[in-house]
């Protein structure tokens, strides 16, 4: 029985990885297909990557999505880290239950509700104060930050809960002000959580379709919106080529970030 257990675990693990990554591998392989039909292999070719360079619609949508994702991830990390610090380090204060509720609500709220609520908010704000003027990158970024900061706050909050507060207390006993303690001690200690939150927020923004469809406007179509509208008319090999480029870029970024975090952790353990 014990001899069969490792093989069973290995089989389940292999099935799980195949279920997750086989479609991605298939997409990458068929991006080098000579034929326009994405389900018929007709030989190796890189012509779709050349064709992608002349597809202004896909490249423009990809550039819009990348800019929104970077701005969203950066703002979400700042706001999420501040919210997590307030919830963990400031103890009981007036408004804490409301803050915890607002931070956690986007985690369980359906995307359709978030998108519709954001659209109604932007329309009301435009009528009252004239901002934002129309829908575009600004409204998409604000809507993405609304739900992305909740994920960042959860990640940073879990890191702060496990962190020993004695270092911060010792710094304050020696006369350091709270903001200096945060930037000099707390921030370096939660840096891995911030990096993980940034990558998660970036991925969530780059992948979002529902919320962006509600709050986008002319000239601000994201890549998921363009791909979805194109797939309804038939899958283009250029989409496979673009997806392959994004997979390579995202995988490289995650690998570099993981290597830097591992190196940082190794140095910290060596110093201890």
HELIX and SHEET records of a PDB file:
HELIX    1   1 UNK A    2  UNK A   30  1                                  29    
HELIX    2   2 UNK A   47  UNK A   52  1                                   6    
HELIX    3   3 UNK A   56  UNK A   89  1                                  34    
HELIX    4   4 UNK A   96  UNK A  108  1                                  13    
HELIX    5   5 UNK A  111  UNK A  129  1                                  19    
HELIX    6   6 UNK A  137  UNK A  162  1                                  26    
HELIX    7   7 UNK A  166  UNK A  173  1                                   8    
HELIX    8   8 UNK A  178  UNK A  181  1                                   4    
HELIX    9   9 UNK A  182  UNK A  186  3                                   5    
HELIX   10  10 UNK A  187  UNK A  189  1                                   3    
HELIX   11  11 UNK A  191  UNK A  207  1                                  17    
HELIX   12  12 UNK A  210  UNK A  215  1                                   6    
HELIX   13  13 UNK A  223  UNK A  231  1                                   9    
HELIX   14  14 UNK A  237  UNK A  271  1                                  35    
END                                                                             
